[in-house]
Amino acid sequence: MSAKPESKLWHLLRDNITDIHWVRIESWSTPGVPDLNGCAEFGEFWVELKIIKNKRVVLSPHQVAWHLTRARHSGVSFILAREAARTPLFLFSGSRVKDLKDMKIPEVPPLLRLEYRYDWARLRKALEKGDK
């Protein structure tokens, strides 16, 4: 059985940014909690992994509420999305979650866009910089 696209994205992230302590969250008890928690010397943050379909990121109302509440409390969260293997990676601030739900990817400016043969150091730097 082949891994789901979001699982493949998780494995890529875990295997290529190794100086962050990653915890994968399987949260059936608290809807909306992102897929990953990361912690490094620059702080703690959350990442929702998404696969782009029809130029959109599909987000549940629980996910939208979680990211907006976290942003209101000065928490740092991101949405990391791509369409399929070997397509660009997009990193969005969690505070833009409503825009992502309502608009197509080209209409929402990402914090970072990486072409395939991803520059993992640039992604790590963007995570360190936060959602500004």
Helices and strands as residue ranges (DSSP letters): H 5-16, E 21-24, E 36-40, E 43-51, H 61-72, E 77-82, E 89-93, G 94-96, H 97-102, G 105-107, E 112-114, H 120-129
